[in-house]
Amino acid sequence: MTDPLIQANGAALSHKEIRRYSRHLLMPEVGLEGQKRLKAASVLIIGTGGLGSPVAMYLAAAGVGRIGLVRPHRAGGL
């Protein structure tokens, strides 16, 4: 069970998340408000190849709340 420490605009940061993102919180460019916005954000990534996979990993590590992946399927090669 998480213990919401800070909640605003539907995004709450628990004590565990405060520890996990502590370096982001120290950066003036991100801070607490930015981290709450990241948690409330949604991102859709089209393609999971050479660029999509690392982008998804970095967005998840940054704390983006919802990530959707679309991997187009093509029959027959190219």
PyMOL Python script that loads the backbone (N, CA, C, O; Angstrom):
from pymol import cmd

cmd.read_pdbstr("""\
ATOM      1  N   MET A   1       0.849  -1.184   0.000  1.00  0.00           N
ATOM      2  CA  MET A   1       0.000   0.000   0.000  1.00  0.00           C
ATOM      3  C   MET A   1       0.890   1.241   0.000  1.00  0.00           C
ATOM      4  O   MET A   1       1.841   1.334   0.776  1.00  0.00           O
ATOM      5  N   THR A   2       0.577   2.173  -0.860  1.00  0.00           N
ATOM      6  CA  THR A   2       1.371   3.394  -0.927  1.00  0.00           C
ATOM      7  C   THR A   2       0.781   4.448  -0.009  1.00  0.00           C
ATOM      8  O   THR A   2      -0.426   4.478   0.236  1.00  0.00           O
ATOM      9  N   ASP A   3       1.629   5.288   0.482  1.00  0.00           N
ATOM     10  CA  ASP A   3       1.227   6.374   1.363  1.00  0.00           C
ATOM     11  C   ASP A   3       1.389   7.680   0.603  1.00  0.00           C
ATOM     12  O   ASP A   3       2.496   8.213   0.534  1.00  0.00           O
ATOM     13  N   PRO A   4       0.291   8.221   0.019  1.00  0.00           N
ATOM     14  CA  PRO A   4       0.445   9.463  -0.737  1.00  0.00           C
ATOM     15  C   PRO A   4       0.937  10.605   0.149  1.00  0.00           C
ATOM     16  O   PRO A   4       0.296  10.966   1.136  1.00  0.00           O
ATOM     17  N   LEU A   5       2.057  11.148  -0.214  1.00  0.00           N
ATOM     18  CA  LEU A   5       2.623  12.262   0.545  1.00  0.00           C
ATOM     19  C   LEU A   5       2.137  13.577  -0.038  1.00  0.00           C
ATOM     20  O   LEU A   5       1.744  14.484   0.696  1.00  0.00           O
ATOM     21  N   ILE A   6       2.166  13.677  -1.349  1.00  0.00           N
ATOM     22  CA  ILE A   6       1.794  14.915  -2.022  1.00  0.00           C
ATOM     23  C   ILE A   6       0.820  14.556  -3.139  1.00  0.00           C
ATOM     24  O   ILE A   6       1.113  13.709  -3.983  1.00  0.00           O
ATOM     25  N   GLN A   7      -0.331  15.203  -3.135  1.00  0.00           N
ATOM     26  CA  GLN A   7      -1.332  14.910  -4.151  1.00  0.00           C
ATOM     27  C   GLN A   7      -1.871  16.201  -4.730  1.00  0.00           C
ATOM     28  O   GLN A   7      -2.277  17.103  -3.998  1.00  0.00           O
ATOM     29  N   ALA A   8      -1.870  16.279  -6.047  1.00  0.00           N
ATOM     30  CA  ALA A   8      -2.449  17.436  -6.736  1.00  0.00           C
ATOM     31  C   ALA A   8      -2.750  17.038  -8.166  1.00  0.00           C
ATOM     32  O   ALA A   8      -1.982  16.301  -8.785  1.00  0.00           O
ATOM     33  N   ASN A   9      -3.852  17.516  -8.689  1.00  0.00           N
ATOM     34  CA  ASN A   9      -4.250  17.250 -10.077  1.00  0.00           C
ATOM     35  C   ASN A   9      -4.292  15.761 -10.395  1.00  0.00           C
ATOM     36  O   ASN A   9      -3.935  15.362 -11.504  1.00  0.00           O
ATOM     37  N   GLY A  10      -4.717  14.938  -9.455  1.00  0.00           N
ATOM     38  CA  GLY A  10      -4.833  13.512  -9.688  1.00  0.00           C
ATOM     39  C   GLY A  10      -3.528  12.742  -9.605  1.00  0.00           C
ATOM     40  O   GLY A  10      -3.533  11.521  -9.756  1.00  0.00           O
ATOM     41  N   ALA A  11      -2.423  13.408  -9.372  1.00  0.00           N
ATOM     42  CA  ALA A  11      -1.133  12.732  -9.272  1.00  0.00           C
ATOM     43  C   ALA A  11      -0.628  12.828  -7.838  1.00  0.00           C
ATOM     44  O   ALA A  11      -0.438  13.922  -7.306  1.00  0.00           O
ATOM     45  N   ALA A  12      -0.417  11.684  -7.226  1.00  0.00           N
ATOM     46  CA  ALA A  12       0.114  11.647  -5.862  1.00  0.00           C
ATOM     47  C   ALA A  12       1.486  11.005  -5.894  1.00  0.00           C
ATOM     48  O   ALA A  12       1.702  10.041  -6.628  1.00  0.00           O
ATOM     49  N   LEU A  13       2.403  11.519  -5.120  1.00  0.00           N
ATOM     50  CA  LEU A  13       3.729  10.923  -4.998  1.00  0.00           C
ATOM     51  C   LEU A  13       3.832  10.294  -3.615  1.00  0.00           C
ATOM     52  O   LEU A  13       3.653  10.966  -2.599  1.00  0.00           O
ATOM     53  N   SER A  14       4.122   9.002  -3.589  1.00  0.00           N
ATOM     54  CA  SER A  14       4.284   8.300  -2.326  1.00  0.00           C
ATOM     55  C   SER A  14       5.695   8.526  -1.791  1.00  0.00           C
ATOM     56  O   SER A  14       6.552   9.087  -2.473  1.00  0.00           O
ATOM     57  N   HIS A  15       5.915   8.081  -0.570  1.00  0.00           N
ATOM     58  CA  HIS A  15       7.257   8.188   0.006  1.00  0.00           C
ATOM     59  C   HIS A  15       8.274   7.416  -0.841  1.00  0.00           C
ATOM     60  O   HIS A  15       9.407   7.857  -1.031  1.00  0.00           O
ATOM     61  N   LYS A  16       7.846   6.258  -1.343  1.00  0.00           N
ATOM     62  CA  LYS A  16       8.735   5.440  -2.187  1.00  0.00           C
ATOM     63  C   LYS A  16       9.094   6.188  -3.475  1.00  0.00           C
ATOM     64  O   LYS A  16      10.248   6.163  -3.905  1.00  0.00           O
ATOM     65  N   GLU A  17       8.115   6.850  -4.088  1.00  0.00           N
ATOM     66  CA  GLU A  17       8.378   7.608  -5.313  1.00  0.00           C
ATOM     67  C   GLU A  17       9.243   8.835  -5.034  1.00  0.00           C
ATOM     68  O   GLU A  17      10.085   9.201  -5.854  1.00  0.00           O
ATOM     69  N   ILE A  18       9.038   9.463  -3.891  1.00  0.00           N
ATOM     70  CA  ILE A  18       9.887  10.598  -3.517  1.00  0.00           C
ATOM     71  C   ILE A  18      11.340  10.140  -3.445  1.00  0.00           C
ATOM     72  O   ILE A  18      12.234  10.843  -3.917  1.00  0.00           O
ATOM     73  N   ARG A  19      11.582   8.973  -2.860  1.00  0.00           N
ATOM     74  CA  ARG A  19      12.965   8.446  -2.797  1.00  0.00           C
ATOM     75  C   ARG A  19      13.467   8.080  -4.188  1.00  0.00           C
ATOM     76  O   ARG A  19      14.607   8.384  -4.537  1.00  0.00           O
ATOM     77  N   ARG A  20      12.622   7.429  -4.984  1.00  0.00           N
ATOM     78  CA  ARG A  20      13.047   6.984  -6.313  1.00  0.00           C
ATOM     79  C   ARG A  20      13.409   8.154  -7.223  1.00  0.00           C
ATOM     80  O   ARG A  20      14.400   8.091  -7.950  1.00  0.00           O
ATOM     81  N   TYR A  21      12.617   9.213  -7.187  1.00  0.00           N
ATOM     82  CA  TYR A  21      12.823  10.355  -8.075  1.00  0.00           C
ATOM     83  C   TYR A  21      13.489  11.522  -7.365  1.00  0.00           C
ATOM     84  O   TYR A  21      13.354  12.664  -7.806  1.00  0.00           O
ATOM     85  N   SER A  22      14.194  11.268  -6.291  1.00  0.00           N
ATOM     86  CA  SER A  22      14.795  12.342  -5.491  1.00  0.00           C
ATOM     87  C   SER A  22      15.747  13.214  -6.308  1.00  0.00           C
ATOM     88  O   SER A  22      15.822  14.422  -6.087  1.00  0.00           O
ATOM     89  N   ARG A  23      16.463  12.617  -7.236  1.00  0.00           N
ATOM     90  CA  ARG A  23      17.380  13.428  -8.059  1.00  0.00           C
ATOM     91  C   ARG A  23      16.625  14.332  -9.018  1.00  0.00           C
ATOM     92  O   ARG A  23      17.068  15.444  -9.306  1.00  0.00           O
ATOM     93  N   HIS A  24      15.483  13.860  -9.514  1.00  0.00           N
ATOM     94  CA  HIS A  24      14.658  14.715 -10.374  1.00  0.00           C
ATOM     95  C   HIS A  24      14.104  15.879  -9.568  1.00  0.00           C
ATOM     96  O   HIS A  24      14.026  17.007 -10.054  1.00  0.00           O
ATOM     97  N   LEU A  25      13.725  15.594  -8.341  1.00  0.00           N
ATOM     98  CA  LEU A  25      13.118  16.622  -7.504  1.00  0.00           C
ATOM     99  C   LEU A  25      14.110  17.720  -7.154  1.00  0.00           C
ATOM    100  O   LEU A  25      13.718  18.864  -6.923  1.00  0.00           O
ATOM    101  N   LEU A  26      15.392  17.379  -7.115  1.00  0.00           N
ATOM    102  CA  LEU A  26      16.419  18.362  -6.796  1.00  0.00           C
ATOM    103  C   LEU A  26      16.732  19.291  -7.972  1.00  0.00           C
ATOM    104  O   LEU A  26      17.239  20.397  -7.780  1.00  0.00           O
ATOM    105  N   MET A  27      16.427  18.837  -9.180  1.00  0.00           N
ATOM    106  CA  MET A  27      16.709  19.652 -10.365  1.00  0.00           C
ATOM    107  C   MET A  27      15.676  20.776 -10.482  1.00  0.00           C
ATOM    108  O   MET A  27      14.474  20.513 -10.483  1.00  0.00           O
ATOM    109  N   PRO A  28      16.137  22.025 -10.581  1.00  0.00           N
ATOM    110  CA  PRO A  28      15.175  23.130 -10.689  1.00  0.00           C
ATOM    111  C   PRO A  28      14.312  23.046 -11.952  1.00  0.00           C
ATOM    112  O   PRO A  28      13.199  23.571 -11.971  1.00  0.00           O
ATOM    113  N   GLU A  29      14.812  22.393 -13.005  1.00  0.00           N
ATOM    114  CA  GLU A  29      14.058  22.268 -14.250  1.00  0.00           C
ATOM    115  C   GLU A  29      12.885  21.304 -14.115  1.00  0.00           C
ATOM    116  O   GLU A  29      11.922  21.401 -14.875  1.00  0.00           O
ATOM    117  N   VAL A  30      12.948  20.379 -13.165  1.00  0.00           N
ATOM    118  CA  VAL A  30      11.889  19.386 -12.977  1.00  0.00           C
ATOM    119  C   VAL A  30      11.145  19.691 -11.683  1.00  0.00           C
ATOM    120  O   VAL A  30       9.996  20.130 -11.718  1.00  0.00           O
ATOM    121  N   GLY A  31      11.777  19.468 -10.566  1.00  0.00           N
ATOM    122  CA  GLY A  31      11.171  19.754  -9.275  1.00  0.00           C
ATOM    123  C   GLY A  31       9.947  18.915  -8.981  1.00  0.00           C
ATOM    124  O   GLY A  31       9.626  17.986  -9.722  1.00  0.00           O
ATOM    125  N   LEU A  32       9.280  19.237  -7.918  1.00  0.00           N
ATOM    126  CA  LEU A  32       8.108  18.486  -7.481  1.00  0.00           C
ATOM    127  C   LEU A  32       6.957  18.620  -8.460  1.00  0.00           C
ATOM    128  O   LEU A  32       6.313  17.629  -8.805  1.00  0.00           O
ATOM    129  N   GLU A  33       6.696  19.829  -8.906  1.00  0.00           N
ATOM    130  CA  GLU A  33       5.580  20.042  -9.833  1.00  0.00           C
ATOM    131  C   GLU A  33       5.817  19.313 -11.155  1.00  0.00           C
ATOM    132  O   GLU A  33       4.884  18.727 -11.705  1.00  0.00           O
ATOM    133  N   GLY A  34       7.034  19.338 -11.672  1.00  0.00           N
ATOM    134  CA  GLY A  34       7.354  18.632 -12.907  1.00  0.00           C
ATOM    135  C   GLY A  34       7.209  17.130 -12.769  1.00  0.00           C
ATOM    136  O   GLY A  34       6.731  16.467 -13.690  1.00  0.00           O
ATOM    137  N   GLN A  35       7.618  16.577 -11.624  1.00  0.00           N
ATOM    138  CA  GLN A  35       7.512  15.132 -11.420  1.00  0.00           C
ATOM    139  C   GLN A  35       6.050  14.713 -11.312  1.00  0.00           C
ATOM    140  O   GLN A  35       5.679  13.641 -11.790  1.00  0.00           O
ATOM    141  N   LYS A  36       5.224  15.538 -10.696  1.00  0.00           N
ATOM    142  CA  LYS A  36       3.790  15.241 -10.634  1.00  0.00           C
ATOM    143  C   LYS A  36       3.178  15.296 -12.032  1.00  0.00           C
ATOM    144  O   LYS A  36       2.298  14.499 -12.357  1.00  0.00           O
ATOM    145  N   ARG A  37       3.642  16.238 -12.860  1.00  0.00           N
ATOM    146  CA  ARG A  37       3.146  16.321 -14.233  1.00  0.00           C
ATOM    147  C   ARG A  37       3.575  15.107 -15.043  1.00  0.00           C
ATOM    148  O   ARG A  37       2.801  14.601 -15.855  1.00  0.00           O
ATOM    149  N   LEU A  38       4.809  14.632 -14.829  1.00  0.00           N
ATOM    150  CA  LEU A  38       5.268  13.421 -15.517  1.00  0.00           C
ATOM    151  C   LEU A  38       4.406  12.222 -15.129  1.00  0.00           C
ATOM    152  O   LEU A  38       4.024  11.425 -15.986  1.00  0.00           O
ATOM    153  N   LYS A  39       4.104  12.097 -13.858  1.00  0.00           N
ATOM    154  CA  LYS A  39       3.303  10.964 -13.394  1.00  0.00           C
ATOM    155  C   LYS A  39       1.895  11.007 -13.983  1.00  0.00           C
ATOM    156  O   LYS A  39       1.306   9.961 -14.256  1.00  0.00           O
ATOM    157  N   ALA A  40       1.356  12.201 -14.178  1.00  0.00           N
ATOM    158  CA  ALA A  40       0.011  12.351 -14.730  1.00  0.00           C
ATOM    159  C   ALA A  40      -0.012  12.265 -16.257  1.00  0.00           C
ATOM    160  O   ALA A  40      -1.088  12.213 -16.851  1.00  0.00           O
ATOM    161  N   ALA A  41       1.159  12.250 -16.899  1.00  0.00           N
ATOM    162  CA  ALA A  41       1.246  12.285 -18.364  1.00  0.00           C
ATOM    163  C   ALA A  41       0.979  10.923 -18.992  1.00  0.00           C
ATOM    164  O   ALA A  41       1.164   9.881 -18.362  1.00  0.00           O
ATOM    165  N   SER A  42       0.542  10.954 -20.246  1.00  0.00           N
ATOM    166  CA  SER A  42       0.359   9.763 -21.074  1.00  0.00           C
ATOM    167  C   SER A  42       1.150   9.942 -22.355  1.00  0.00           C
ATOM    168  O   SER A  42       1.181  11.032 -22.927  1.00  0.00           O
ATOM    169  N   VAL A  43       1.793   8.868 -22.806  1.00  0.00           N
ATOM    170  CA  VAL A  43       2.609   8.901 -24.021  1.00  0.00           C
ATOM    171  C   VAL A  43       2.277   7.674 -24.862  1.00  0.00           C
ATOM    172  O   VAL A  43       2.138   6.574 -24.328  1.00  0.00           O
ATOM    173  N   LEU A  44       2.150   7.855 -26.166  1.00  0.00           N
ATOM    174  CA  LEU A  44       1.955   6.752 -27.093  1.00  0.00           C
ATOM    175  C   LEU A  44       3.176   6.668 -27.995  1.00  0.00           C
ATOM    176  O   LEU A  44       3.521   7.640 -28.665  1.00  0.00           O
ATOM    177  N   ILE A  45       3.826   5.520 -28.016  1.00  0.00           N
ATOM    178  CA  ILE A  45       5.024   5.306 -28.826  1.00  0.00           C
ATOM    179  C   ILE A  45       4.645   4.389 -29.979  1.00  0.00           C
ATOM    180  O   ILE A  45       4.179   3.269 -29.768  1.00  0.00           O
ATOM    181  N   ILE A  46       4.847   4.870 -31.195  1.00  0.00           N
ATOM    182  CA  ILE A  46       4.559   4.088 -32.392  1.00  0.00           C
ATOM    183  C   ILE A  46       5.862   3.443 -32.847  1.00  0.00           C
ATOM    184  O   ILE A  46       6.799   4.138 -33.240  1.00  0.00           O
ATOM    185  N   GLY A  47       5.920   2.136 -32.794  1.00  0.00           N
ATOM    186  CA  GLY A  47       7.112   1.392 -33.185  1.00  0.00           C
ATOM    187  C   GLY A  47       7.962   1.053 -31.971  1.00  0.00           C
ATOM    188  O   GLY A  47       8.230   1.904 -31.123  1.00  0.00           O
ATOM    189  N   THR A  48       8.380  -0.198 -31.905  1.00  0.00           N
ATOM    190  CA  THR A  48       9.188  -0.652 -30.769  1.00  0.00           C
ATOM    191  C   THR A  48      10.539  -1.161 -31.242  1.00  0.00           C
ATOM    192  O   THR A  48      11.107  -2.083 -30.657  1.00  0.00           O
ATOM    193  N   GLY A  49      11.041  -0.558 -32.294  1.00  0.00           N
ATOM    194  CA  GLY A  49      12.327  -0.975 -32.848  1.00  0.00           C
ATOM    195  C   GLY A  49      13.496  -0.291 -32.177  1.00  0.00           C
ATOM    196  O   GLY A  49      13.522  -0.123 -30.958  1.00  0.00           O
ATOM    197  N   GLY A  50      14.463   0.101 -32.984  1.00  0.00           N
ATOM    198  CA  GLY A  50      15.716   0.659 -32.490  1.00  0.00           C
ATOM    199  C   GLY A  50      15.570   1.944 -31.704  1.00  0.00           C
ATOM    200  O   GLY A  50      16.386   2.208 -30.821  1.00  0.00           O
ATOM    201  N   LEU A  51      14.562   2.754 -31.989  1.00  0.00           N
ATOM    202  CA  LEU A  51      14.350   3.992 -31.240  1.00  0.00           C
ATOM    203  C   LEU A  51      13.241   3.845 -30.201  1.00  0.00           C
ATOM    204  O   LEU A  51      13.365   4.358 -29.089  1.00  0.00           O
ATOM    205  N   GLY A  52      12.171   3.158 -30.546  1.00  0.00           N
ATOM    206  CA  GLY A  52      11.019   3.054 -29.659  1.00  0.00           C
ATOM    207  C   GLY A  52      11.301   2.337 -28.350  1.00  0.00           C
ATOM    208  O   GLY A  52      10.820   2.760 -27.298  1.00  0.00           O
ATOM    209  N   SER A  53      12.073   1.258 -28.398  1.00  0.00           N
ATOM    210  CA  SER A  53      12.360   0.500 -27.173  1.00  0.00           C
ATOM    211  C   SER A  53      13.131   1.317 -26.142  1.00  0.00           C
ATOM    212  O   SER A  53      12.708   1.382 -24.988  1.00  0.00           O
ATOM    213  N   PRO A  54      14.259   1.950 -26.518  1.00  0.00           N
ATOM    214  CA  PRO A  54      14.951   2.750 -25.503  1.00  0.00           C
ATOM    215  C   PRO A  54      14.145   3.965 -25.044  1.00  0.00           C
ATOM    216  O   PRO A  54      14.246   4.369 -23.885  1.00  0.00           O
ATOM    217  N   VAL A  55      13.349   4.549 -25.939  1.00  0.00           N
ATOM    218  CA  VAL A  55      12.521   5.686 -25.536  1.00  0.00           C
ATOM    219  C   VAL A  55      11.533   5.241 -24.464  1.00  0.00           C
ATOM    220  O   VAL A  55      11.341   5.941 -23.469  1.00  0.00           O
ATOM    221  N   ALA A  56      10.910   4.090 -24.657  1.00  0.00           N
ATOM    222  CA  ALA A  56       9.958   3.570 -23.671  1.00  0.00           C
ATOM    223  C   ALA A  56      10.647   3.330 -22.327  1.00  0.00           C
ATOM    224  O   ALA A  56      10.093   3.646 -21.274  1.00  0.00           O
ATOM    225  N   MET A  57      11.838   2.777 -22.367  1.00  0.00           N
ATOM    226  CA  MET A  57      12.587   2.508 -21.135  1.00  0.00           C
ATOM    227  C   MET A  57      12.912   3.812 -20.398  1.00  0.00           C
ATOM    228  O   MET A  57      12.739   3.894 -19.182  1.00  0.00           O
ATOM    229  N   TYR A  58      13.378   4.823 -21.121  1.00  0.00           N
ATOM    230  CA  TYR A  58      13.735   6.089 -20.488  1.00  0.00           C
ATOM    231  C   TYR A  58      12.513   6.818 -19.950  1.00  0.00           C
ATOM    232  O   TYR A  58      12.577   7.418 -18.877  1.00  0.00           O
ATOM    233  N   LEU A  59      11.406   6.775 -20.674  1.00  0.00           N
ATOM    234  CA  LEU A  59      10.188   7.418 -20.190  1.00  0.00           C
ATOM    235  C   LEU A  59       9.676   6.739 -18.926  1.00  0.00           C
ATOM    236  O   LEU A  59       9.227   7.408 -17.995  1.00  0.00           O
ATOM    237  N   ALA A  60       9.742   5.409 -18.892  1.00  0.00           N
ATOM    238  CA  ALA A  60       9.328   4.685 -17.692  1.00  0.00           C
ATOM    239  C   ALA A  60      10.233   5.032 -16.515  1.00  0.00           C
ATOM    240  O   ALA A  60       9.755   5.231 -15.398  1.00  0.00           O
ATOM    241  N   ALA A  61      11.538   5.103 -16.765  1.00  0.00           N
ATOM    242  CA  ALA A  61      12.480   5.441 -15.693  1.00  0.00           C
ATOM    243  C   ALA A  61      12.291   6.871 -15.204  1.00  0.00           C
ATOM    244  O   ALA A  61      12.564   7.167 -14.041  1.00  0.00           O
ATOM    245  N   ALA A  62      11.824   7.764 -16.081  1.00  0.00           N
ATOM    246  CA  ALA A  62      11.601   9.154 -15.694  1.00  0.00           C
ATOM    247  C   ALA A  62      10.331   9.313 -14.870  1.00  0.00           C
ATOM    248  O   ALA A  62      10.152  10.324 -14.191  1.00  0.00           O
ATOM    249  N   GLY A  63       9.443   8.313 -14.928  1.00  0.00           N
ATOM    250  CA  GLY A  63       8.233   8.360 -14.117  1.00  0.00           C
ATOM    251  C   GLY A  63       6.974   8.718 -14.859  1.00  0.00           C
ATOM    252  O   GLY A  63       5.990   9.116 -14.236  1.00  0.00           O
ATOM    253  N   VAL A  64       6.968   8.589 -16.190  1.00  0.00           N
ATOM    254  CA  VAL A  64       5.758   8.861 -16.954  1.00  0.00           C
ATOM    255  C   VAL A  64       4.689   7.857 -16.522  1.00  0.00           C
ATOM    256  O   VAL A  64       4.941   6.654 -16.457  1.00  0.00           O
ATOM    257  N   GLY A  65       3.494   8.369 -16.228  1.00  0.00           N
ATOM    258  CA  GLY A  65       2.438   7.553 -15.635  1.00  0.00           C
ATOM    259  C   GLY A  65       1.857   6.485 -16.528  1.00  0.00           C
ATOM    260  O   GLY A  65       1.599   5.375 -16.062  1.00  0.00           O
ATOM    261  N   ARG A  66       1.639   6.780 -17.803  1.00  0.00           N
ATOM    262  CA  ARG A  66       0.992   5.820 -18.697  1.00  0.00           C
ATOM    263  C   ARG A  66       1.714   5.829 -20.029  1.00  0.00           C
ATOM    264  O   ARG A  66       1.857   6.874 -20.665  1.00  0.00           O
ATOM    265  N   ILE A  67       2.171   4.650 -20.448  1.00  0.00           N
ATOM    266  CA  ILE A  67       2.908   4.512 -21.714  1.00  0.00           C
ATOM    267  C   ILE A  67       2.197   3.467 -22.564  1.00  0.00           C
ATOM    268  O   ILE A  67       1.981   2.336 -22.130  1.00  0.00           O
ATOM    269  N   GLY A  68       1.842   3.857 -23.762  1.00  0.00           N
ATOM    270  CA  GLY A  68       1.243   2.923 -24.716  1.00  0.00           C
ATOM    271  C   GLY A  68       2.245   2.617 -25.815  1.00  0.00           C
ATOM    272  O   GLY A  68       2.962   3.503 -26.280  1.00  0.00           O
ATOM    273  N   LEU A  69       2.289   1.356 -26.229  1.00  0.00           N
ATOM    274  CA  LEU A  69       3.195   0.931 -27.298  1.00  0.00           C
ATOM    275  C   LEU A  69       2.382   0.358 -28.449  1.00  0.00           C
ATOM    276  O   LEU A  69       1.486  -0.461 -28.244  1.00  0.00           O
ATOM    277  N   VAL A  70       2.700   0.793 -29.651  1.00  0.00           N
ATOM    278  CA  VAL A  70       2.060   0.266 -30.843  1.00  0.00           C
ATOM    279  C   VAL A  70       3.156  -0.305 -31.724  1.00  0.00           C
ATOM    280  O   VAL A  70       4.087   0.399 -32.115  1.00  0.00           O
ATOM    281  N   ARG A  71       3.037  -1.573 -32.028  1.00  0.00           N
ATOM    282  CA  ARG A  71       4.012  -2.226 -32.902  1.00  0.00           C
ATOM    283  C   ARG A  71       3.284  -2.637 -34.180  1.00  0.00           C
ATOM    284  O   ARG A  71       2.586  -3.651 -34.212  1.00  0.00           O
ATOM    285  N   PRO A  72       3.459  -1.830 -35.239  1.00  0.00           N
ATOM    286  CA  PRO A  72       2.768  -2.164 -36.487  1.00  0.00           C
ATOM    287  C   PRO A  72       3.216  -3.530 -37.013  1.00  0.00           C
ATOM    288  O   PRO A  72       4.398  -3.869 -36.973  1.00  0.00           O
ATOM    289  N   HIS A  73       2.266  -4.290 -37.497  1.00  0.00           N
ATOM    290  CA  HIS A  73       2.600  -5.598 -38.054  1.00  0.00           C
ATOM    291  C   HIS A  73       2.438  -5.542 -39.565  1.00  0.00           C
ATOM    292  O   HIS A  73       1.402  -5.140 -40.096  1.00  0.00           O
ATOM    293  N   ARG A  74       3.496  -5.957 -40.227  1.00  0.00           N
ATOM    294  CA  ARG A  74       3.461  -6.017 -41.694  1.00  0.00           C
ATOM    295  C   ARG A  74       3.670  -7.460 -42.100  1.00  0.00           C
ATOM    296  O   ARG A  74       4.606  -8.120 -41.650  1.00  0.00           O
ATOM    297  N   ALA A  75       2.804  -7.928 -42.936  1.00  0.00           N
ATOM    298  CA  ALA A  75       2.923  -9.296 -43.424  1.00  0.00           C
ATOM    299  C   ALA A  75       3.909  -9.324 -44.591  1.00  0.00           C
ATOM    300  O   ALA A  75       3.806  -8.518 -45.516  1.00  0.00           O
ATOM    301  N   GLY A  76       4.852 -10.242 -44.544  1.00  0.00           N
ATOM    302  CA  GLY A  76       5.712 -10.500 -45.678  1.00  0.00           C
ATOM    303  C   GLY A  76       7.032  -9.767 -45.763  1.00  0.00           C
ATOM    304  O   GLY A  76       7.580  -9.682 -46.862  1.00  0.00           O
ATOM    305  N   GLY A  77       7.567  -9.247 -44.718  1.00  0.00           N
ATOM    306  CA  GLY A  77       8.918  -8.672 -44.824  1.00  0.00           C
ATOM    307  C   GLY A  77       8.963  -7.168 -44.748  1.00  0.00           C
ATOM    308  O   GLY A  77       8.216  -6.558 -43.983  1.00  0.00           O
ATOM    309  N   LEU A  78       9.827  -6.566 -45.529  1.00  0.00           N
ATOM    310  CA  LEU A  78      10.090  -5.127 -45.521  1.00  0.00           C
ATOM    311  C   LEU A  78       9.089  -4.399 -44.709  1.00  0.00           C
ATOM    312  O   LEU A  78       9.159  -3.176 -44.594  1.00  0.00           O
TER     313      LEU A  78
END
""", "prot")
cmd.dss("prot")
cmd.show_as("cartoon", "prot")
cmd.util.cbc("prot")
cmd.orient("prot")
